[in-house]
Amino acid sequence: MAKKRVFSGMRPTGPLHLGHLVGALGNWAALQDEYDCIYCAVDWHALMSEYKTPEAIRENTIDNVADWLACGIDPERSIIFVQSHVSEHVELALALACVTPLPWVERVPTFKEQLKELKEKDVYTYAFLGYPVLQAADILLYDAEVVPVGDDQVPHLELTREICRRFNAMMGSEALVEPQAKLTETPRLLGLDRRKMSKSYGNFISLGEEPDAVRKKVMSMITDEKRIRKTDPGRPGICNVHSYYGAFAGDIAPKVAEECKAAERGCVECKEQLAEILNGVLEPIRSERKVLLDDRARIEGVLADGAEKARETARPKMEEIRALAGFWSR
């Protein structure tokens, strides 16, 4: 029996961090056992917010893909490629844009959220408003049946499903496969300052962070602001440091929480132990990514092979779409 196909992507807008590890990469690696996986560095999406500094996107792509490989994304089991290397993505996006009502994209909540979060960037553009349509094209181009998403991404996938149904109905065909969401449960991991973890805020620990830098960042983390002295009972339920224990040391997290509530351990001790735990998690990733980045040609080779495999699927699908739309084949 053929495996179902999964598609997922990441925007190469900066270094990957612990949030990506628990929120996506660990899940991506596990999905390879059960699904036919396609993973894409969506550089067109990155350009929509980084168009004033596009020179960084290519280097970010290499750096991010090194992290993917170091975290167990296997090019022998998954297709790994760069979005702009397969031109059918933007061609299908334009075709889908022709049948997507404007109010559909205006209601996607992430657009308004991003306008607030990316205040230092001018993203009030035609492209950024329409990026959910490109996202739909990314998924539909490969007949992806399954898309791993968190709760916050469900509206995006629902829009993809609506676009799929509308296109098929208007063309009188079933050319596009309607994808299903695979909800992924991930630990709630805030940034070091208790805001949303974000590249734009700089409140994260990257996967390539050196050990001393990890320790320094962990020691700066905000804990329970009402716990003034070590002898004061702690409240691990609201402590950001404890949430990291839950994500990366679940086996000892309950014991740590009890000691905190009983004032048997202080915040400094808690942070010092967390720094050691995080460095233990990151060390194999850090070591492997260094090896990979020292052999850039290897990463570029993985991406070139992946792009060719992706095009093998994208070309016939786009030929089918062109025929339905009344265009000549290439």
Buried (B, 14 or more C-beta within 10 A) or exposed (E): EEEBBBBBBBBBBBBBBBBBBBBBBBBBBEBBEEBBBBBBBBBBBBBBBBBEEEEBBBEBBBBBBBBBBBBBBEBEBBBBBBBBBBEBBBBBBEBBBEBBEEEBBEEBEBBEEBBEBBEEBEBEEEBBBBBBBBBBBBBBBBBBBBBBBBEEBEBBBBBBBBBBEBBBEEBEEEBBBBBEBBEBEBEEBBBBBBEBBBBBEEBBBBBBBEBEEBBEBBEEBBBBEEBEEEEEEBBBEEBBBBBBBBBBBEEEBEEBBEBBBEBBBBBEBBBBBBBBBBBEBBEEBBEBBEEBBEEEEBBBEBBBBBBEBBBEBBBEBBBBBBBBEEEEEE
